[in-house]
Amino acid sequence: MRLIQFENSAGQRQVGVIEDQQLRVLRNTVSTRELALAAIRNQRSLQQEAHQRGSDPGPDYGQLLQLGRVLPPLDHEDPAHCLISGTGLTHLGSASTRDQMHQQDAGADTGMTDTLRIFKWGLAGGKPEAGQAGVQPEWFYKGDGSIVVRPGADFPLPVFAEDAGEEPELTGLYVIGDDGLPYRVGYALGNEFSDHLMERRNYLYLAHSKLRHCAYGPELRVGELPSHLQGSSRIVRGGQVLWEKAFLTGEGNMCHSLANLEYHHFKYTQFLRPGDVHVHYFGTATLSFADGVRPRPGDRFQISLETFGAPLENGIGESAQPLAIGQVRPL
């Protein structure tokens, strides 16, 4: 089952099921979060809860996308209760570009970087036996729900940004039940927009480089995933394809299991507040940055993967003005 959230012609939020590219609107449902919490309380699967409510024929899906009325497939009405986070160095082959970025002097023999160390730890212990915890991955914070842009929208580019790079990724979407336990609602395509030039300056700037807007969707895929997934990441400039490359994801192409990544996120009790939403990026091994591409305002990102339905498309907008120096005032 694949779900979307959208705004109807009256501006009201609705949830729809995509079946053979046709949209059916769930009755009496205004958000995926509300649907998921009801499923938990009723001890049903998400698919069972959706089927129980029934559906009616909906508007044209393609037109909704074209008009920018498709929302992220899971969110929270209070953005402060939606946490966006991620893990890196999780995919086979992901260490090469990062290792090059983190070499302070490419001409010197610096030995093994921390990047390679943590990647090798993942190779050795990222897929433990069922019921056991493996080695913990690199983890980062991106922001709360206020940094999420809807499918089709532009990423605001801060004036202090040095790069505007895409990261095509698989994302896990979760809600915390009334019992304080995390429930995976499903998966979605994601673009974990980042500043790779800033990160390359020093790996301790990773935290800064991740504090950018992001996108995921447009569809939420319910249920288990194939172990091998191959998609395409593309940048379009002036109507022409500037760069395009395949990307691989799914557990068969990762050095960590999804269960291990989920455990090391939700082991922190501050992430188990009932009703909260979590969006977690599982990492990538494919970056245009590695090929010397520098996206700029006006460019369009297109990330597609057949099993997730419609592609995720976003642009780069004009620079957003930050708080001016001296605007922090004593009381």
C-alpha angles and dihedrals in degrees: 000000000000122000135192135185118219146161117248124219090277092054093252121141119245138168122230138190118223113221118171090338089305121118123226118187119225113232120245093001123126101168142018089232092058090047091051095048090049090051090052093048092046092046092237134129116254090252092052092049091050092048091049091058096049127215144237132211110280139202124288108292095209091052092051089055092046092050093048093241096127112103130203105286094241128024143137126249087229106053091203088070094057115082120200115200141146150191128232137201089036101124130075106257094019095112098065099073094037091050091053090048092052098047103108092200116023091196096053130081098244096165120219114349123218086252092062092042095056091042091053090048087056092049090051100041112008096101107050127175116282111284094022131102118237131201114308118249132224107282132196140180120229103177143267130297092288091076094059118103121197122250110284095021127116126257109237108235115215116227090237093055116117096191139018103205130169125226114194107210148159112247130201117217119205144174126199112233128222086262091062093248125127118244122195107227093186146282134286140182113263141194107207095196109206145168106245096174090058091049091049091058089068131341089232086069090066090101091055093045092058097053094098136107120276142186138213135180143355085192133031114216115211121209137023122332131230111258091235120052126169123189140162131249118198139175119206122198123183092348093305129104106253097179136358134178139162119245130201127213140153125093093287088065097041135083091213128056116236089238090057092050091048092049094052091051100045096039085086107088093210086070093059102076109143114252096018123131124223127196113190126188112214098203139256141237097201124078131160085214089071088060094051096257117148112196116210139186111299094034120119127218119212120189118180137176118169098223090058096056119220116035123252110245128184138158136212115253132201120289118288115224115240127211109291120245111267096028093113103095131195118236 
